[in-house]
């Protein structure tokens, strides 16, 4: 299972406009499988009163030990990610999918999903598909579902914010990017007059979107499965097409650490421009000094 290609922007605009009038009309424009799943959820949820989300579910695909040079380093990174979840106030669960069970804290909110697919090659998207399929067997109630990379960190208070606000979903427009090699930190965020070329966080990191999930609708998990088959740059568009518009989180809520040796992006040769981004858009030292204590030490 390869990563699904992105839809060209002109076609996204046409589908979005058609869906505003009628999901059936948009269905005539040859949507991709993920867009068909979004439109199916939009139809199923139309006129349905949305119950409050009861918790946040983190879906964590973890690289297998056979694909890395230092499995201990990978599990140590995972431990930091899980610690950032455990610091949260409010209800949450996390499911970690991997070939081998990693060391996990003794916490009933943490679950291991064995991955037994023997197909060679990059298996991140197959793991995400398995994680979304696993939702059907979980006792979640209405929830926010967020795919989360096993080396990123969540800021304290983020789960509480989601559950208090009760939007149809959330997007990390702002977030921190750290170069582990130099310890320099950048602030990613929307473009502005002062920073016309700066990128929002969701264009840099996959741990960026939490989507409302209604387990009473089969179309909900099917949509999440299709959405997470894409690169994260497609997440806001697909969520909006599904009627699950993502609202910006109120503060930089995720820390993405580069160049620590086992980054997924590094295995694809896609970290260089992010390293340059860190140098070009440094975070305000005072702001980062305050925020740093709200993440586990990276």
LINMO-V490641 format. One record per residue. N is the residue number from 1. RES is the residue in one small letter. SS is DSSP state (@ for helix, = for strand, . for the rest). BURIAL is b if it has 16 or more other C-alpha atoms within 10 Angstrom, else e. D_LAST is the distance of its C-alpha to the last C-alpha in Angstrom with 2 decimals. Layout:
# LINMO-V490641
n->[N,N]
res->[RES,RES]
ss->[SS,SS]
burial->[BURIAL,BURIAL]
d_last->[D_LAST,D_LAST]
This chain:
# LINMO-V490641
n->[1,2,3,4,5,6,7,8,9,10,11,12,13,14,15,16,17,18,19,20,21,22,23,24,25,26,27,28,29,30,31,32,33,34,35,36,37,38,39,40,41,42,43,44,45,46,47,48,49,50,51,52,53,54,55,56,57,58,59,60,61,62,63,64,65,66,67,68,69,70,71,72,73,74,75,76,77,78,79,80,81,82,83,84,85,86,87,88,89,90,91,92,93,94,95,96,97,98,99,100,101,102,103,104,105,106,107,108,109,110,111,112,113,114,115,116,117,118,119,120,121,122,123,124,125,126,127,128,129,130,131,132,133,134,135,136,137,138,139,140,141,142,143,144,145,146,147,148,149,150,151,152,153,154,155,156,157,158,159,160,161,162,163,164,165,166,167,168,169,170,171,172,173,174,175,176,177,178,179,180,181,182,183,184,185,186,187,188,189,190,191,192,193,194,195,196,197,198,199,200,201,202,203,204,205,206,207,208,209,210,211,212,213,214,215,216,217,218,219,220,221,222,223,224,225,226,227,228,229,230,231,232,233,234,235,236,237,238,239,240,241,242,243,244,245,246,247,248,249,250,251,252,253,254,255,256,257,258,259,260,261,262,263,264,265,266,267,268,269,270,271,272,273,274,275,276,277,278,279,280,281,282,283,284,285,286,287,288,289,290,291,292,293,294,295,296,297,298]
res->[x,x,x,x,x,x,x,x,x,x,x,x,x,x,x,x,x,x,x,x,x,x,x,x,x,x,x,x,x,x,x,x,x,x,x,x,x,x,x,x,x,x,x,x,x,x,x,x,x,x,x,x,x,x,x,x,x,x,x,x,x,x,x,x,x,x,x,x,x,x,x,x,x,x,x,x,x,x,x,x,x,x,x,x,x,x,x,x,x,x,x,x,x,x,x,x,x,x,x,x,x,x,x,x,x,x,x,x,x,x,x,x,x,x,x,x,x,x,x,x,x,x,x,x,x,x,x,x,x,x,x,x,x,x,x,x,x,x,x,x,x,x,x,x,x,x,x,x,x,x,x,x,x,x,x,x,x,x,x,x,x,x,x,x,x,x,x,x,x,x,x,x,x,x,x,x,x,x,x,x,x,x,x,x,x,x,x,x,x,x,x,x,x,x,x,x,x,x,x,x,x,x,x,x,x,x,x,x,x,x,x,x,x,x,x,x,x,x,x,x,x,x,x,x,x,x,x,x,x,x,x,x,x,x,x,x,x,x,x,x,x,x,x,x,x,x,x,x,x,x,x,x,x,x,x,x,x,x,x,x,x,x,x,x,x,x,x,x,x,x,x,x,x,x,x,x,x,x,x,x,x,x,x,x,x,x,x,x,x,x,x,x,x,x,x,x,x,x]
ss->[.,.,.,=,.,.,.,.,@,@,@,@,@,@,@,@,@,@,@,@,@,.,@,@,@,@,.,.,.,.,.,.,@,@,@,@,@,@,@,@,@,@,@,@,@,.,.,.,.,.,.,.,.,.,=,=,=,=,=,=,=,.,.,.,@,@,@,.,.,.,@,@,@,@,@,@,@,@,@,@,@,@,@,@,@,@,.,.,.,.,.,=,=,=,=,=,=,=,.,.,.,.,.,.,.,.,.,.,.,=,=,=,=,=,.,.,.,.,.,.,.,.,.,@,@,@,@,@,@,@,@,@,@,@,@,@,@,.,.,.,.,.,=,=,=,=,=,.,.,.,.,.,=,=,.,.,.,@,@,@,@,@,@,@,@,.,.,.,=,=,=,.,.,.,=,=,=,=,=,.,.,.,.,=,=,=,=,=,.,.,.,.,.,.,.,.,.,.,.,.,@,@,@,.,.,.,.,.,=,=,=,=,=,.,.,.,.,@,@,@,@,@,@,@,@,@,@,.,.,=,.,@,@,@,@,@,@,@,@,@,@,.,.,.,.,.,=,=,.,.,.,.,.,=,=,=,=,=,.,.,.,.,.,@,@,@,@,.,.,.,.,@,@,@,@,@,@,@,@,@,.,=,.,.,@,@,@,@,@,@,@,@,.,.,.,.,.,.]
burial->[e,e,e,b,e,e,e,e,e,e,e,b,e,e,b,b,e,b,b,e,e,e,b,e,e,b,b,e,e,e,b,e,e,b,b,b,b,b,b,b,b,b,b,e,b,e,e,e,e,e,e,b,b,b,b,b,b,b,b,b,b,b,b,b,b,e,e,b,e,e,b,e,e,b,b,e,b,b,b,b,b,b,b,b,b,b,b,b,e,b,e,b,b,b,b,b,b,b,b,b,b,b,e,e,e,e,e,e,e,b,e,b,b,e,b,e,e,e,e,e,e,b,b,b,b,b,b,b,b,b,b,b,e,e,b,e,e,e,e,b,e,b,b,b,b,b,b,b,b,b,b,b,b,b,b,b,b,b,b,b,b,b,b,e,e,b,b,b,b,b,b,b,b,b,b,b,b,b,b,b,e,e,e,e,b,b,b,b,b,e,e,e,e,e,e,e,e,b,b,b,b,b,b,b,b,b,b,b,b,b,b,b,b,b,b,e,e,e,b,b,b,b,b,b,b,b,b,b,b,b,b,b,b,b,b,b,b,b,b,b,b,b,b,b,b,b,b,b,b,e,e,b,b,b,b,b,b,b,b,b,e,b,b,b,e,e,e,e,e,e,b,e,e,b,b,e,b,b,e,e,b,b,b,e,e,e,e,b,e,e,b,e,e,b,b,b,e,b]
d_last->[31.41,30.19,28.24,30.87,31.88,31.52,34.70,36.16,35.74,39.52,39.85,37.02,38.98,42.20,40.80,39.20,42.52,44.52,42.32,42.90,46.59,46.46,44.04,47.13,47.85,44.34,44.90,47.70,45.46,44.21,40.69,38.09,37.27,34.18,36.39,39.09,36.67,35.63,39.30,40.19,37.67,38.98,42.51,41.72,39.95,42.62,44.40,42.23,40.93,37.16,36.20,33.20,29.92,29.29,25.68,22.74,22.39,19.24,20.26,17.68,19.09,17.51,18.63,21.17,21.00,23.97,22.16,19.30,19.47,16.94,17.00,15.19,12.07,12.55,13.05,10.03,7.98,10.69,10.39,7.10,9.15,12.13,10.93,10.38,13.96,15.28,14.54,16.87,20.49,23.05,23.96,21.77,21.67,19.54,21.17,19.48,21.88,22.00,24.74,23.49,22.23,18.68,18.04,17.82,17.90,21.46,21.34,24.23,22.22,20.43,22.71,22.89,25.16,26.61,27.02,30.28,31.18,32.27,32.45,30.75,28.43,25.46,25.33,22.56,25.27,27.42,24.67,24.22,28.02,28.10,25.60,27.79,30.88,29.46,29.42,33.21,33.04,30.57,31.93,29.90,32.49,31.72,27.97,25.36,23.91,20.63,19.52,15.75,13.94,12.28,8.93,8.77,7.96,11.15,12.01,14.18,17.82,17.76,19.76,22.13,22.75,23.68,26.00,27.58,28.36,29.64,29.66,30.42,26.82,23.82,22.17,18.95,20.82,18.22,14.47,11.76,11.12,8.84,10.34,8.08,11.50,12.41,9.45,11.96,11.46,14.32,15.85,17.52,20.62,24.32,26.63,28.57,31.31,28.91,26.57,28.99,26.96,23.49,22.26,21.27,17.89,19.79,21.19,17.90,15.95,17.55,15.65,18.01,21.19,22.48,26.19,28.81,30.21,33.67,34.30,38.02,38.07,37.73,37.08,33.74,31.92,33.85,32.53,28.87,29.52,31.10,28.58,25.54,27.63,27.06,24.36,22.53,24.69,27.55,26.05,27.37,30.77,31.23,30.25,32.77,35.37,34.97,35.51,31.93,31.04,27.39,26.97,24.14,21.54,22.14,18.83,15.82,14.46,11.79,8.66,9.29,7.41,10.41,11.76,9.63,13.05,13.70,13.39,16.46,17.52,17.61,20.09,22.20,22.00,20.68,17.69,19.86,20.82,17.31,16.45,19.62,18.73,15.73,18.32,20.96,19.45,17.25,16.13,18.27,16.72,18.14,16.96,13.30,13.72,15.07,12.68,9.40,10.76,11.33,7.87,6.13,3.84,0.00]
